[in-house]
Amino acid sequence: MRMRSIAGFTLIEMLLVVIIIGLLAGLVVPNLVGRGEEARVQAAFADIRGGLSSALDLYELDNGVYPDSLEGLIRDPGNARNWKGPYLKSGIPVDPWAGAYRYLHPGTNNRHSYDLSSAGPDGQEGTSDDISNWASLGDVSQSKASRI
């Protein structure tokens, strides 16, 4: 009589696969945790240093002064000399945490231009996680790293 072999995995083979997958997950997952928050910080920094700043600078180039509020970038404020807007096509953006960007002209930190900031992840202005046009992205990353 001839015995047929049954194809399949042994319990030891299954345990080895589970252990290997666990080790790989243990190496990869810690590197991915926190990347979402880091991406939101970088997006806010890009809005502040990129899109919004460019729109404000273009407004100033056309009118000789910065607008009194961010609304001047999407609607003619009435006191502009040479308004050629809208300077923002999609309206005034909100920060990645659904908060409003804060704009102040003349600025207290940038006295000859404007201050532009986001309250950051905690939503409270004046804390170490704020993102602004007077602090570098490294300052925000350093303060975030010190809280972890």
ABEGO torsion letter per residue (X at the ends): XBBBBBBEBBAAAAAAAAAAAAAAAAAAAAAABGAAAAAAAAAAAAAAABAAAAAAAAAAAAAGBBBABAAAAABBAGABABBAOBABAAEBBBBAAGBBBBBBOBBAABAABBBBBBAEAAGBBGBAABBBAABBAAAAAAAAAAAX
